[in-house]
Amino acid sequence: MKKSYSAISAMILIAVFLISSSSFGQLTFLPRGSQMAKVSQRIGTTDVTIVYSRPSVNDREVWGTLVPYGMNNLGFGTAAESPWRAGANENTIFKTSDDLTIGGKTLPAGKYGLHMIVNEDNTATVIFSKNHDAWGSYFYKPEEDVLRVDVETTEIPHVEQLTYNFDNVDATSAVASLNWEKKQIPFKVEADVTNNVMAEIRQKLQTTPGFSRQSWEQAANYAQNNGGDLDEALAWADAAIAGQFFSQKNFNNLSIKSQILAKQGKTAESAALMKEALPLGTVFQVHGYGRQLIGQGKNDEALEIFKWNAKNNKGTWPVHYGLARGYSALGDNKSTVKHLKLAMENAPAQANKDRVAANLAKAEKGEAIN
């Protein structure tokens, strides 16, 4: 056990606690020295929030003094040893709407008291306690810990007021960090976005959105593009094409089903379905499909789609632009330049002409335009 605070410090802490926690007949709306703050980040469909109070450095020595290293007897409450409350005033609160993975361990969806043990060797332990209602960490009980994660701290430029941030945000994770004085305490939070979204899709399709064809198309498309179950995605696509409450084949749902079949290795069925879908598509949908094929490296197939579009939508924007992209993907620069010049003639707006002109300049120098 580390050395206790002085008696004077303990008395001050008790006084602050009693004054602040007594709400009957008090003016609880008055401003505080350490202002309340909240920071949130959505990861996929998971909302992560930290609610905390922001003390200032105010020319004080923070680490090892204002915030003692290790576990400490705070001189008040029931805890013999306490971590730092990771802020000021009440508990710092960490909330997540779905399960998270932190440090390779699972933190279930819920609301937690956030505490930290700061060590002298530039390490720290981040603690998530199921007790989120207590004031600070005076009543801390280790048996209420839901998760502990050991992290390394880093040195940063001076931060006067304690601040929590979410940085390095990507599709499935973010790095939450406490920043104060010249120390940062980061911890990475990760969400199983695909499984979370798939679970919500299943639930939503049983409600009002399930009576919309577009919802089933969106569900099938999300599943097949994000590692969902392909059999389930195929069933959703079939429901969009010939559902109980609607029956409408269109380019969108047929092409989604075709992509699912291709991922299942059913290439002949996939190709037959796209042949059926093409006449139902707009010139822009077919153009987009051709560009999608280029993105997949299927350049020969892409050119055939652009040729089909040019034949069936003769002289319409953007068929020549599509042909130019198709020929460029195959390295036929002469044909690329030819169709870019034709595209300039039927581009409907100046913005379109500007994009074509930029690509024409590249093609005339022998550069690819995709």
N, C-alpha and C positions, 0 to 999 in steps of 0.2 A: 504493500500500500504506500502511495506517495504521501508526502508531507501535507497536513491539513492546512487550509487557509488560516490566517490569523483570526483571533476572536473578533477583532473589529470588522474584518471583511465579512465574517459570518453574520454578524449583527446587521450589517448593511444589506446583505443578501436577504435576510429574513424580513427586514423592514420593507424592502422593495417588493418582495413577494406578497406580503400581507396587504400593503397598500394597493398594489395592482390587481390582486385577485379578489378583493372585496368589491362587489358590484352594487350591493344594495345602497341606494342613496348617493352613489358616486357619479361623477361626470366622466363616464367611460369613453366619451368621444374626443376628449382632449388629445392634442398631438403628442406623440412620443418622441423621445430622443432617437431611438432606433426604429425607424419607420418600417411598417409592414410592406411586404412586397410579394409578388407572385410571378412565377415564370412557367410557361407551358410549352410543350412541344408535341405535335402529332407525329407519330411514326406509323405510316400506313393508315390504319384506322384506330390505333391505340393512342389515347391521350395521357401524357405524363405531366404532372404538375408538382412544383415545389413551392410551398408557402412558408415564408420565413421573415424574420426581422433583421434589419441591416445596421449593425453597430458600425461606428467609424473608428479608425485608428487613433485619430486625435493626439498624435505625437506620443502614443503609448507603446511600450514594448509588448507585442502581441504574443508571439509563439514562445512558450516556456514560462511566460509570466501571466499575462491576462488570460491566455488559454494554456493551462499547465499541460505538460507532456504526460502521456499515459492516463491511467485511471486515478481518480482523486476523490478524497472525502471533501465534499463541498460545505460541510458544516451546517447543513440543514436537510430536512427530509428524512426518508427512511433508508436511503441507499448508503451502504458503507463505502462503496466505491462507485464512482459515476464517470461516464464518458462526457465529452463536451456536447452541448446541445446543438452544435453546428449552426449557430446563429445567436439571437438574443431573445429575451422575454420567453413566450410560450414555446412549446415544442416546435421545432422545424418539422413540417409535415410533407411527406412524399406520397403522392397518389398516382395510381395507374389503373386504367380502365380494363386492361387485359394482363395476363401473365407476362412477365418479362424474364429475360435471362441476363444476369449480372454476374460477371466473374465466373461464368460457367455453371452458375447455380440458378434455380428457379425462384423468382419472387412472385407469388400469386397476386392476382388482381386485388386491389384493396387500398387501404389508407394506413400509413405507417408514421411513427415517430422516427425522425432521422437524427442519428447521433454519430459522432466520430471520435475515435481515439487517435490523437495526433502524437507521433513519436519523434524523438530527437534525431533519428537516423534517416529522415526524409521518407518515411513510410507512414501510412495511416490505415486504420480499419474503419470502414463505413458500416454502420449498424442500422438495420431496419427493424424497429420494434413494433409489436402489435398494439402497444400502448401509445396512442397518438393524442390523448386528451390531457396528459399531465403537463404541469408547468416545468419547462426545462427538463433537466435530467436528475432532479433531486430525489425522485422516487423510482429511479431506474432499477429494473430487475433483469438480470441476464437471461432468466428462463422465459422472458417475454420476447426475446430476440427471434425474429423469423428468418433473418439472413444476416451474415457477416461476410464482408468482402475486404481482403487486404489489397491495398493499392500503393503505388509510389507517388509521392508528391513532386512537384516541379517548381522551380523558381521563376517568377514572372515580374514584370514591371509593377511598381507600386499601385495598389488599388485601395483607395481611401475607405470606401464603404463596402462592406461585405456584399458580394454579388454572386448569384448562381447564374450559370449560363448553360445552354445546350449548343454544342458545337459539333463539327464533323458529321452533320446530319446526312444520312443517305436513305435509301428505300426501306431499310429494315433496322436501322440503329441510330443512336446519337451518343455523344459523350457529354454527360452532365458533369459540371465542375463547380466547386466552391472556390472563389477567388477573393483573397483578402490579404492586405499588406503586400508581401512579396511571395506568397505561397499559393499554389493552385493544388486542389485535391480533386482529381478527376476520376470518374467511374463510368464505364461504358454500359449502356442499357440497350438490349436487343429485343425486338418483338418478332414473333412468328407470324408475319403479316399474311402470308398466303392462307394458312390454316384459320387465322382470325377472320379474314374476309370470306373464306369459303363457308365458315360456320354462320356468319351473318347473312350471306346470300341464301343459304338453305332456309333460314328463319324468315327472311323477307319474302321469299317466293311463296310462303304460305299465307301471306297477308295481301294487302291491296296491290303492291307491285306485281304479284303473281298473275294478275289479270291483264297484264300488258305484254304483248309479244316482244317489245323491245327489251323488257327486263330479262327474259329468257335468253335473248341474243347476247345481252351484256354479260350475263352469268356464264354462258358457254365460252364467250370470247376471253373473259378474265381467266377462267380455269385453264384453258388451253395455252394461254400466253404466260402463265405464272406458276407452272408446275403443279396444277391441280389434277385431280383424277380424270383421266381422259374418257373413261366410260361414263362418268357422271356428266362431263361436259358434252358428250355426244347425246345423252338423253335430254339435256337442256336444249341443245340445238334442234333436236327432233320435236321437242315441245313447241319451240318457236315456229317451226315449219308446219306442223300439223297438230297443234294443241287442241284440247277439248273445247276451249272457248274462242279460238281463232285458228284460222288455217290460211296462211299466206306465205307462199314461197317468194323470196325476193333475193336479190344479189347478195345482200348482207348475210342472211342466215344460211344460204347455200354455200357461200364462200367460207364462212366460219366452220360449217360442218366439213367442208372439203379439207380445210387445214387440219382439223382434228383427225380425220381419216388418214391424211398423209403422215401425221405423227405416230399413228398406230401402225404404220407400214402398209396401209391399204392404198397403194399408189394408183391402181387402176380405177378403184371406186372414187378416189379423190379427183382424178382427172376427168372422169365422166360427169361428176357433179359440177365442176367448174365449167365444163362445156354447156351444161344446162343453165348455169348462172349467168354467163356472159350476156345473152340477149336481154336479160332483165336488168342489167346495170346501166347506169348513166355513163356518159363519156368520161366523167371525172372518176367514177368508181372503177371503171376498167383501167383508166390511166394509173390510178393508185395501186391497183393490183399488179400492173406491170412494174411499177417502181418497187413494190414489195418483193417481187421475184428477183430484181437486181440486187436488192439488199440481202437476199438469200444466196446470191451467187449463181442463180439460174438464168444466166444471160441469154441463152438461146431461146428459152421459153418466154422470157420477157419480150424479146423482139417480136416473136409471133403474136403475143397479146397486143403489142403496139400496132402491128400490121392489121390485126383484126379490128382494132378500134378505128384506125384510119379508113378502112374499107367500109365499115358500117356507120361511121359518122363523118363522112367525107367533108373535108374543108372546115371542120369544126375545131375550135380551140378546145383542148390543147393536143390534138392528135399528132401534129408535126413535131411539137416539142417532145412528145413521147417517143416518136421514131428517132429523134436526135439522141435521146438518152439511150435507147436500145442499141443504136449503131455505135455510140461512144463506148458502151459497155463491152462491145465486141472488138473495139479498136479500129473501127472503120471511120477514120476521121473525115474523109471526103464526103461520105453520106451524112455524117453528123453536121458538117457545115451547111450542106444543101438544105437539110430540114430545119435547121435553126433559122436560116434566111426566110424559109416559107413560114415558119412560126412567127417571125417578126411581122409578117404581112397580116396575119389574122389574130394577133394578140389583142384582146378586148380593151385593155387599159394600159396607161403609161407604166404602171408598176410591173405589169407582165412584160412589157417591151423592155424595161430596164433589166429584168432578170435574164431575158433571152439575150440581150445585147452583151451582158457580162459573160454569159456562157459562150457566146459567139466569139468574143475576144479570146477566150481561153482555147476554144477549138481551133481557131485560126493559127494559134501558136503550137498546135499539136497536143494540147493538154486534154485530159479526160474531164467530163463535165458532171459526172455522178459523185 
